């Protein structure tokens, strides 16, 4: 799978990364949820790092609305909480 870029209006584009390309062992599911009228319910993930946990650093749509079904599963990250690097 490839990364997906989603643009909404004047908001900065959001990059969704396939889970197979992420170190999922460092991500813990969070109880946090939010709902977007255009995408559906988002679930959140915290990053478990040596320096501590970064709460709700990323999110995913497990079952998004049909119009944005390609984003089902991949994870996006808040740019002020996480930096994604290729290793």
Secondary structure, 3 states (H helix, E strand, C coil): CCCEEECCCCCCCEEEECHHHCCHHHEEEEEEEEEECCCEEEEEEEEEECCEEEEEEEEEECCCCHHHHHHECCEEECCCCCCCCCC
